[in-house]
Amino acid sequence: MDVSVVFRRFMNRTLTCAAILAAQVFLLLGCRCGADSASDLKESDVVAVGRTTYVSLCASCHNSNPNLAGSLGPDVAGSSLELLRAKILLGSYPEGYTPKRKSQAMAKIPLSEDKLLALAAYLEQVKKP
């Protein structure tokens, strides 16, 4: 195989990984997209931020479709804000909650309150009846 072809493939993969990492850092640092808080955004914008948050931080383990279980994590569509706050921020479950899986693989994620609210809005919107 030509060295230039190998180099281009390597660079494409490297740039893709760099773009994904940059997007995750951007989300973790709390991009507000010009708004002061989630309350300043339209509902559709909040859901869009939630979807972006889910795709970049959750889908790799839970599934790109939140209604379906993933390779490591359970389905999460319709998860309550209380559950999301406890599991994402604290690494635990709310009192009285029975986990869908026994594994404790999920690490805590330092997510802003606005992103957490947006994620909850997205997961509620995509929940199938």
ChimeraX commands (.cxc) that place a marker at each C-alpha (Angstrom):
marker #1 position 0.00,0.00,0.00 radius 0.5
marker #1 position 1.26,3.47,-0.87 radius 0.5
marker #1 position 2.67,5.40,2.11 radius 0.5
marker #1 position 0.67,8.50,1.20 radius 0.5
marker #1 position -2.59,6.49,1.36 radius 0.5
marker #1 position -1.68,5.15,4.79 radius 0.5
marker #1 position -0.75,8.64,5.96 radius 0.5
marker #1 position -4.06,10.11,4.71 radius 0.5
marker #1 position -6.05,7.37,6.47 radius 0.5
marker #1 position -4.08,7.97,9.65 radius 0.5
marker #1 position -4.67,11.72,9.45 radius 0.5
marker #1 position -8.40,11.26,8.76 radius 0.5
marker #1 position -8.74,9.05,11.84 radius 0.5
marker #1 position -6.61,11.39,13.92 radius 0.5
marker #1 position -8.61,14.44,12.89 radius 0.5
marker #1 position -11.89,12.62,13.55 radius 0.5
marker #1 position -10.73,11.66,17.05 radius 0.5
marker #1 position -9.50,15.21,17.66 radius 0.5
marker #1 position -12.86,16.63,16.56 radius 0.5
marker #1 position -14.75,14.29,18.89 radius 0.5
marker #1 position -12.46,15.17,21.79 radius 0.5
marker #1 position -12.84,18.89,21.07 radius 0.5
marker #1 position -16.64,18.54,21.05 radius 0.5
marker #1 position -16.58,16.73,24.40 radius 0.5
marker #1 position -14.32,19.37,25.96 radius 0.5
marker #1 position -16.56,22.08,24.53 radius 0.5
marker #1 position -19.61,20.45,26.18 radius 0.5
marker #1 position -17.88,19.77,29.47 radius 0.5
marker #1 position -16.71,23.37,29.76 radius 0.5
marker #1 position -20.31,24.50,29.50 radius 0.5
marker #1 position -20.89,26.18,26.14 radius 0.5
marker #1 position -23.96,28.32,26.52 radius 0.5
marker #1 position -24.40,29.01,22.82 radius 0.5
marker #1 position -24.92,32.73,23.52 radius 0.5
marker #1 position -27.55,32.24,26.22 radius 0.5
marker #1 position -27.10,32.99,29.91 radius 0.5
marker #1 position -28.75,29.73,30.99 radius 0.5
marker #1 position -31.00,26.93,29.81 radius 0.5
marker #1 position -34.00,29.06,30.79 radius 0.5
marker #1 position -32.99,31.59,28.10 radius 0.5
marker #1 position -33.28,28.99,25.34 radius 0.5
marker #1 position -36.37,27.81,23.50 radius 0.5
marker #1 position -37.54,24.31,24.41 radius 0.5
marker #1 position -36.37,22.93,21.06 radius 0.5
marker #1 position -32.92,24.44,21.66 radius 0.5
marker #1 position -32.73,22.90,25.12 radius 0.5
marker #1 position -33.65,19.49,23.69 radius 0.5
marker #1 position -31.03,19.96,20.95 radius 0.5
marker #1 position -28.37,20.68,23.60 radius 0.5
marker #1 position -29.55,17.57,25.46 radius 0.5
marker #1 position -29.28,15.47,22.32 radius 0.5
marker #1 position -25.77,16.75,21.65 radius 0.5
marker #1 position -24.81,16.00,25.24 radius 0.5
marker #1 position -26.26,12.50,24.99 radius 0.5
marker #1 position -24.59,11.70,21.68 radius 0.5
marker #1 position -21.18,12.95,22.80 radius 0.5
marker #1 position -21.12,11.59,26.36 radius 0.5
marker #1 position -23.64,8.75,26.71 radius 0.5
marker #1 position -24.36,6.99,23.41 radius 0.5
marker #1 position -21.10,5.05,23.22 radius 0.5
marker #1 position -22.12,2.95,26.25 radius 0.5
marker #1 position -25.90,3.30,26.38 radius 0.5
marker #1 position -26.88,3.20,22.67 radius 0.5
marker #1 position -27.39,5.90,20.07 radius 0.5
marker #1 position -31.12,5.29,20.60 radius 0.5
marker #1 position -31.86,5.99,24.29 radius 0.5
marker #1 position -34.86,3.62,24.11 radius 0.5
marker #1 position -32.54,0.65,23.60 radius 0.5
marker #1 position -29.94,-0.88,25.89 radius 0.5
marker #1 position -26.34,-0.42,24.91 radius 0.5
marker #1 position -23.29,-2.62,25.17 radius 0.5
marker #1 position -22.47,-1.40,28.68 radius 0.5
marker #1 position -25.42,0.69,29.84 radius 0.5
marker #1 position -29.18,0.21,29.99 radius 0.5
marker #1 position -31.83,2.11,28.06 radius 0.5
marker #1 position -32.19,5.57,29.57 radius 0.5
marker #1 position -35.08,7.21,27.70 radius 0.5
marker #1 position -37.44,8.83,30.18 radius 0.5
marker #1 position -34.95,8.76,33.06 radius 0.5
marker #1 position -35.91,11.20,35.79 radius 0.5
marker #1 position -33.86,14.27,36.58 radius 0.5
marker #1 position -33.35,12.83,40.08 radius 0.5
marker #1 position -31.84,9.63,38.62 radius 0.5
marker #1 position -29.68,11.53,36.13 radius 0.5
marker #1 position -28.38,13.89,38.81 radius 0.5
marker #1 position -27.55,11.05,41.21 radius 0.5
marker #1 position -25.93,8.72,38.67 radius 0.5
marker #1 position -24.09,11.28,36.51 radius 0.5
marker #1 position -22.93,13.73,39.17 radius 0.5
marker #1 position -22.65,11.53,42.26 radius 0.5
marker #1 position -22.07,8.06,40.80 radius 0.5
marker #1 position -24.88,6.58,42.87 radius 0.5
marker #1 position -28.59,5.86,42.60 radius 0.5
marker #1 position -31.44,7.71,44.30 radius 0.5
marker #1 position -32.70,6.08,47.49 radius 0.5
marker #1 position -35.13,3.27,46.73 radius 0.5
marker #1 position -34.16,3.00,43.04 radius 0.5
marker #1 position -33.50,-0.48,41.65 radius 0.5
marker #1 position -30.82,-0.39,38.93 radius 0.5
marker #1 position -31.56,-2.04,35.58 radius 0.5
marker #1 position -28.07,-3.62,35.63 radius 0.5
marker #1 position -25.84,-4.71,38.49 radius 0.5
marker #1 position -22.62,-3.35,37.00 radius 0.5
marker #1 position -21.08,-0.24,38.48 radius 0.5
marker #1 position -19.10,0.66,35.34 radius 0.5
marker #1 position -20.33,4.24,34.90 radius 0.5
marker #1 position -17.98,6.94,36.12 radius 0.5
marker #1 position -19.16,10.30,37.43 radius 0.5
marker #1 position -19.26,13.09,34.82 radius 0.5
marker #1 position -18.81,16.77,35.77 radius 0.5
marker #1 position -21.85,18.06,33.90 radius 0.5
marker #1 position -23.28,21.55,34.42 radius 0.5
marker #1 position -26.81,21.91,35.75 radius 0.5
marker #1 position -27.92,23.39,32.41 radius 0.5
marker #1 position -26.55,20.40,30.50 radius 0.5
marker #1 position -28.18,18.03,32.99 radius 0.5
marker #1 position -31.55,19.73,32.55 radius 0.5
marker #1 position -31.14,19.65,28.76 radius 0.5
marker #1 position -30.24,15.95,28.87 radius 0.5
marker #1 position -33.32,15.20,30.97 radius 0.5
marker #1 position -35.49,17.15,28.49 radius 0.5
marker #1 position -34.05,15.20,25.55 radius 0.5
marker #1 position -34.48,11.81,27.25 radius 0.5
marker #1 position -38.08,12.66,28.15 radius 0.5
marker #1 position -38.85,13.76,24.58 radius 0.5
marker #1 position -37.48,10.60,22.95 radius 0.5
marker #1 position -39.18,8.20,25.36 radius 0.5
marker #1 position -41.47,5.82,23.50 radius 0.5
marker #1 position -44.85,5.19,25.11 radius 0.5
marker link #1:1,2 radius 0.2
marker link #1:2,3 radius 0.2
marker link #1:3,4 radius 0.2
marker link #1:4,5 radius 0.2
marker link #1:5,6 radius 0.2
marker link #1:6,7 radius 0.2
marker link #1:7,8 radius 0.2
marker link #1:8,9 radius 0.2
marker link #1:9,10 radius 0.2
marker link #1:10,11 radius 0.2
marker link #1:11,12 radius 0.2
marker link #1:12,13 radius 0.2
marker link #1:13,14 radius 0.2
marker link #1:14,15 radius 0.2
marker link #1:15,16 radius 0.2
marker link #1:16,17 radius 0.2
marker link #1:17,18 radius 0.2
marker link #1:18,19 radius 0.2
marker link #1:19,20 radius 0.2
marker link #1:20,21 radius 0.2
marker link #1:21,22 radius 0.2
marker link #1:22,23 radius 0.2
marker link #1:23,24 radius 0.2
marker link #1:24,25 radius 0.2
marker link #1:25,26 radius 0.2
marker link #1:26,27 radius 0.2
marker link #1:27,28 radius 0.2
marker link #1:28,29 radius 0.2
marker link #1:29,30 radius 0.2
marker link #1:30,31 radius 0.2
marker link #1:31,32 radius 0.2
marker link #1:32,33 radius 0.2
marker link #1:33,34 radius 0.2
marker link #1:34,35 radius 0.2
marker link #1:35,36 radius 0.2
marker link #1:36,37 radius 0.2
marker link #1:37,38 radius 0.2
marker link #1:38,39 radius 0.2
marker link #1:39,40 radius 0.2
marker link #1:40,41 radius 0.2
marker link #1:41,42 radius 0.2
marker link #1:42,43 radius 0.2
marker link #1:43,44 radius 0.2
marker link #1:44,45 radius 0.2
marker link #1:45,46 radius 0.2
marker link #1:46,47 radius 0.2
marker link #1:47,48 radius 0.2
marker link #1:48,49 radius 0.2
marker link #1:49,50 radius 0.2
marker link #1:50,51 radius 0.2
marker link #1:51,52 radius 0.2
marker link #1:52,53 radius 0.2
marker link #1:53,54 radius 0.2
marker link #1:54,55 radius 0.2
marker link #1:55,56 radius 0.2
marker link #1:56,57 radius 0.2
marker link #1:57,58 radius 0.2
marker link #1:58,59 radius 0.2
marker link #1:59,60 radius 0.2
marker link #1:60,61 radius 0.2
marker link #1:61,62 radius 0.2
marker link #1:62,63 radius 0.2
marker link #1:63,64 radius 0.2
marker link #1:64,65 radius 0.2
marker link #1:65,66 radius 0.2
marker link #1:66,67 radius 0.2
marker link #1:67,68 radius 0.2
marker link #1:68,69 radius 0.2
marker link #1:69,70 radius 0.2
marker link #1:70,71 radius 0.2
marker link #1:71,72 radius 0.2
marker link #1:72,73 radius 0.2
marker link #1:73,74 radius 0.2
marker link #1:74,75 radius 0.2
marker link #1:75,76 radius 0.2
marker link #1:76,77 radius 0.2
marker link #1:77,78 radius 0.2
marker link #1:78,79 radius 0.2
marker link #1:79,80 radius 0.2
marker link #1:80,81 radius 0.2
marker link #1:81,82 radius 0.2
marker link #1:82,83 radius 0.2
marker link #1:83,84 radius 0.2
marker link #1:84,85 radius 0.2
marker link #1:85,86 radius 0.2
marker link #1:86,87 radius 0.2
marker link #1:87,88 radius 0.2
marker link #1:88,89 radius 0.2
marker link #1:89,90 radius 0.2
marker link #1:90,91 radius 0.2
marker link #1:91,92 radius 0.2
marker link #1:92,93 radius 0.2
marker link #1:93,94 radius 0.2
marker link #1:94,95 radius 0.2
marker link #1:95,96 radius 0.2
marker link #1:96,97 radius 0.2
marker link #1:97,98 radius 0.2
marker link #1:98,99 radius 0.2
marker link #1:99,100 radius 0.2
marker link #1:100,101 radius 0.2
marker link #1:101,102 radius 0.2
marker link #1:102,103 radius 0.2
marker link #1:103,104 radius 0.2
marker link #1:104,105 radius 0.2
marker link #1:105,106 radius 0.2
marker link #1:106,107 radius 0.2
marker link #1:107,108 radius 0.2
marker link #1:108,109 radius 0.2
marker link #1:109,110 radius 0.2
marker link #1:110,111 radius 0.2
marker link #1:111,112 radius 0.2
marker link #1:112,113 radius 0.2
marker link #1:113,114 radius 0.2
marker link #1:114,115 radius 0.2
marker link #1:115,116 radius 0.2
marker link #1:116,117 radius 0.2
marker link #1:117,118 radius 0.2
marker link #1:118,119 radius 0.2
marker link #1:119,120 radius 0.2
marker link #1:120,121 radius 0.2
marker link #1:121,122 radius 0.2
marker link #1:122,123 radius 0.2
marker link #1:123,124 radius 0.2
marker link #1:124,125 radius 0.2
marker link #1:125,126 radius 0.2
marker link #1:126,127 radius 0.2
marker link #1:127,128 radius 0.2
marker link #1:128,129 radius 0.2
view
